[in-house]
Amino acid sequence: MSSAPKSIDDATVIIQARMGSTRLPGKSMALLGSHPVIDWVTTRALMAASVSTVIVATSTNPEDDVLAEHIEQRANPSIRVVRGSASDVLARFVLALDEVDSDYVVRVTGDCPFVQPTLIDSALETAAGIEYVATDPDGRFPRGFDVEAVHRSALLTADAEAVDPLEREHVTPFIVRRPERFASAPLLCPEWARHPELRITLDEQADLDLLQTVVSELGATPETLEGPAVLELLVSRPDLVAINRSVHHNIVK
């Protein structure tokens, strides 16, 4: 494979996001506090010490115009947008790669507004010298802290060879399914984050209700929210956890 990252501060986070969700249409622009969900994700991703650029990879569908325009209107040179196929998300990631020269990228989905900058940094540190690192293999993280660090050469290989629609739509299954070709490692879960029973991601209205309640309870903004405080609140408040307990999460293998 290619060499390790040029430096600890040149990685790129690519956020896949769209407005056309079937379970919660328009969720990327839904408000958490006074900020749209997409601003939570982009701001928090850029807070990682290892990250210099954040790219929102959305589709060319007309409903995503508002999302692309919002990113452009922020006029932050470190936060960009690219647009491509609605179904071929892997191709969108390659479009994003064309915008930067980072050796490593971090994949984050737009439904994780509480993504942890420290976990992004840890994933990149773990990934140095190998192709793939993810939070999910050990099953200990809360749903919503998910990050994947991927070497650009692995993504380019996946784009060149993947034909399975699932591998195109979900970006990394081509890599995960071929451990003999791509060296990988799990991101070890810190003690404070070991709450796999908790769900703090955004797929349905019940999820949004919970996230909005957490933001209100903590008086948090994208810049001030702290992962341990979120988990401590939820562990102490079963009534809050019950808000989205019935939401089913789709697992991709």
C-alpha positions in Angstrom: 0.0 0.0 0.0 0.9 3.6 0.0 2.9 5.3 2.8 1.5 6.5 6.1 -0.2 10.0 6.2 1.9 13.0 5.3 1.2 14.4 8.7 -1.2 14.1 11.6 -3.2 17.2 10.5 -3.9 16.6 6.8 -6.7 14.0 6.8 -10.1 14.7 5.2 -13.5 13.7 6.6 -16.1 12.9 4.0 -19.7 13.1 5.2 -22.3 11.3 3.1 -25.6 13.2 3.5 -28.8 13.8 1.6 -32.3 15.2 2.0 -34.2 12.3 0.5 -34.2 9.9 3.4 -37.3 7.6 3.2 -37.5 7.3 7.0 -37.0 11.0 7.8 -37.1 13.3 4.8 -35.0 16.5 5.1 -33.2 15.3 8.2 -29.8 16.9 7.2 -31.4 20.3 7.6 -33.5 19.5 10.7 -32.7 21.7 13.6 -30.8 20.6 16.7 -30.9 23.7 19.0 -30.3 26.5 16.6 -28.1 24.6 14.1 -29.1 22.2 11.3 -28.0 18.6 11.8 -25.4 18.9 8.9 -23.7 21.8 10.7 -23.4 19.7 13.8 -21.7 16.9 11.8 -19.3 19.2 9.8 -18.4 21.4 12.7 -17.6 18.5 15.0 -15.7 16.6 12.3 -13.5 19.7 11.7 -12.7 19.9 15.4 -10.6 16.7 15.2 -6.9 17.7 15.5 -6.0 15.4 12.6 -8.5 16.9 10.1 -7.9 19.8 7.8 -10.8 19.5 5.4 -14.4 18.3 5.6 -16.3 17.4 2.4 -20.1 16.9 2.3 -20.8 14.3 -0.4 -24.4 14.7 -1.5 -26.4 13.8 -4.6 -27.3 15.7 -7.7 -31.0 15.1 -7.0 -33.0 18.4 -6.9 -34.0 17.9 -3.3 -30.3 18.1 -2.3 -29.9 21.6 -3.8 -30.8 23.2 -0.5 -28.2 21.1 1.3 -25.4 22.0 -1.2 -26.4 25.6 -1.2 -26.3 25.7 2.6 -22.7 24.4 2.7 -21.6 26.8 0.0 -23.2 29.7 1.8 -21.3 29.0 4.9 -18.2 30.1 2.9 -15.8 28.1 5.1 -12.9 27.0 2.9 -12.3 24.0 5.1 -15.9 22.7 4.5 -16.8 21.9 0.9 -19.5 20.0 -1.0 -19.4 17.6 -3.9 -22.4 16.1 -5.7 -22.8 12.8 -7.5 -25.0 9.7 -7.9 -27.7 9.3 -5.3 -27.2 5.5 -5.2 -23.5 5.1 -5.9 -22.1 6.7 -2.8 -18.6 5.1 -3.4 -18.4 7.2 -6.6 -19.3 10.3 -4.6 -16.4 9.5 -2.2 -14.0 9.3 -5.2 -15.3 12.7 -6.4 -14.4 14.0 -2.9 -11.0 12.5 -3.1 -10.3 14.4 -6.3 -10.7 17.6 -4.2 -7.9 16.8 -1.8 -4.5 15.0 -1.6 -5.0 13.4 1.9 -3.7 9.9 2.2 -6.4 9.0 4.6 -10.1 9.9 4.8 -12.6 9.4 7.5 -16.1 8.3 6.5 -18.9 9.8 8.6 -22.6 9.6 7.8 -24.8 12.7 8.0 -27.0 11.1 10.6 -24.3 11.2 13.3 -24.5 14.8 14.7 -22.8 13.8 17.9 -19.7 12.3 16.2 -16.7 12.6 18.5 -13.6 14.5 17.3 -11.4 12.4 19.7 -12.6 9.2 18.1 -11.8 10.5 14.6 -8.3 11.3 15.8 -7.9 7.9 17.4 -9.1 6.1 14.3 -6.6 8.0 12.2 -3.8 7.2 14.6 -4.8 3.5 14.5 -5.0 3.5 10.7 -1.4 4.7 10.1 0.3 2.1 7.9 -2.9 0.0 7.2 -5.9 0.4 5.0 -8.9 0.4 7.2 -10.1 1.1 10.8 -13.6 1.3 12.1 -15.4 1.8 15.4 -18.0 -0.9 14.9 -16.2 -4.3 14.7 -16.1 -4.8 18.5 -19.7 -3.8 18.9 -19.1 -1.7 22.1 -19.7 1.9 20.9 -23.1 3.6 21.0 -24.8 3.8 17.7 -24.0 7.3 16.5 -20.3 7.5 17.3 -19.4 5.5 14.1 -16.3 6.5 12.2 -14.2 4.7 9.6 -10.7 5.7 8.6 -9.7 4.5 5.1 -6.5 4.8 3.0 -7.3 6.5 -0.3 -5.7 3.7 -2.3 -8.2 1.2 -0.8 -11.1 3.5 -1.8 -9.8 3.8 -5.3 -9.4 0.1 -5.6 -12.9 -0.4 -4.3 -14.3 2.1 -6.9 -12.4 0.4 -9.7 -13.6 -3.2 -8.8 -16.8 -3.1 -6.9 -19.9 -4.1 -8.9 -22.2 -5.3 -6.0 -24.8 -2.5 -5.5 -24.4 -2.8 -1.8 -20.7 -2.2 -2.0 -21.3 0.9 -4.1 -24.0 2.3 -1.8 -22.3 1.7 1.5 -18.7 2.6 0.4 -16.6 0.2 2.6 -18.1 -3.3 2.4 -15.8 -4.1 -0.6 -12.8 -3.5 1.7 -14.3 -5.1 4.8 -15.2 -8.3 2.9 -11.6 -8.8 1.7 -9.3 -8.9 4.8 -6.7 -10.8 2.8 -6.3 -7.8 0.6 -6.8 -4.9 3.0 -5.1 -4.8 6.4 -7.5 -3.6 9.0 -7.9 -3.1 12.7 -10.7 -2.2 15.1 -10.8 1.1 16.9 -10.6 0.1 20.6 -13.5 1.6 22.6 -12.5 3.8 25.5 -14.1 2.9 28.8 -16.3 6.0 28.8 -17.9 5.1 25.5 -18.8 1.5 26.2 -22.5 1.8 25.9 -23.7 -0.2 22.9 -27.2 -0.2 24.3 -27.5 3.6 23.5 -28.7 5.0 20.2 -27.8 8.6 19.4 -28.0 8.5 15.6 -30.7 10.0 13.3 -32.9 7.8 11.2 -36.5 8.5 12.3 -38.5 11.2 14.1 -38.1 9.5 17.5 -34.3 9.8 17.0 -34.6 13.5 16.3 -36.8 13.9 19.4 -34.2 12.3 21.5 -31.3 14.3 20.1 -33.2 17.6 20.5 -34.0 16.7 24.1 -30.3 15.9 24.8 -29.2 19.2 23.3 -31.8 21.1 25.3 -30.9 19.3 28.6 -27.2 19.9 28.2 -27.5 23.4 26.7 -25.1 22.2 24.1 -23.8 23.6 20.8 -21.8 21.8 18.1 -18.7 23.2 19.6 -19.4 22.5 23.3 -21.1 19.1 23.3 -19.0 16.5 25.0 -19.6 12.8 24.4 -19.1 11.6 28.0 -21.7 14.2 29.1 -24.2 12.8 26.6 -23.7 9.2 27.7 -23.8 10.1 31.4 -27.1 11.9 30.9 -28.7 9.0 29.0 -27.5 6.4 31.5 -29.1 8.4 34.3 -32.3 9.1 32.4 -34.1 5.9 31.2 -37.0 8.1 30.3 -34.9 9.7 27.6 -33.5 6.4 26.3 -37.1 5.2 25.9 -37.8 8.0 23.4 -36.2 6.1 20.5 -36.0 2.6 21.9 -38.3 1.1 19.3 -36.3 2.4 16.3 -34.8 -0.4 14.2 -31.3 -0.1 12.9 -30.3 -1.6 9.6 -27.0 -3.5 9.7 -24.9 -3.8 6.6 -22.6 -6.8 6.1 
